[in-house]
Amino acid sequence: MPLFILLSLVLCFIVQAAVPQQGLLISPLIIYTGLIFAIISMVGIAIKKMPATIWYDIFAGSSLLVWFAYWKPLFNGDSPIFFFYPLYFALITAFISLFIIGQQQKIDKQSFVFMKALSKKSLIQPWILMLCVLVSLELQQHFLLYPIMMTLLIMSFALSSCLEGRRH
């Protein structure tokens, strides 16, 4: 998810450097545009016309922008969550991309079969998980819910990427 990692790092820089243009990211236009892209990616991953990894990246990036624009006015200007959450997202996504998805060819056949069965029997489809991420954006009083749901989405991305990248 290179777009998501890049957006996360850019948000970290904008918040840490206290760039005056961060006010541009707190607008209804960003919220609505992000929601439109998030919904499009939910539909896209459900109908499976393009690789799921693209839809995960678009969804994660757009939901991050919606989160920033929607939550930033509710907290103090120097609230650390707007630096640490995007940094956490960038690091966890990069770690998973390098050490799990990048090493997918080293997964033994038995583990791969188990991952495939887990994916098929999973009650939580990616689009449902994406919907839960969007719902967590509305629940601002539970400020840890959004990063937890994003972490689950990133794990789902890792499973999906390993299964797409290695067909048996």
Phi, psi and omega in degrees: 000070183296324179297315180297316179297315180298313179298321178298314180293323177296318177297320176302313181296315181300317181288315183293321181277355182052046180297129182298338181285357179295342174296333177292333180280351180254071181222154177300330179299317178296317180298310183291320178295316177298318178296321179297313178295324178296316180292319177300319180289329175296316178293318181298319180287333179286323182270349171057046178272332177237166179303141183298330182298326178293316181294322176300316182295314179297315181296312183298317179295315181291322179291329176296318178294320177296315179303312181298312183293325185278324185266332185305317180293343183275346185243166175301153181299331181254026179298130185289344182296332182282350171260313188284324178297309178297325177295316177300314180299315180297316182292315182292322179291318177295318179299313180295321179295319182282314191261345177249301182291321179293339181251020186298334179289344180271359179286127182289163185299319181296317178295321179296318178297319178296317179298320179296316179294320178298319180294320181288324183271355183296130177282338182263101176284156183303321182292330176290319177298320177296321177298320178297324176297315179296322177295322180296336176295328181282337184269070185292334179290342175253073190291348176270348183294319181298310179294329177294314180294323177293324177296317176297321178296320179295322176294321176296322176300317180297315179297314180297318180294319178295322181287322179290324185283344183222093179269127175229000000 
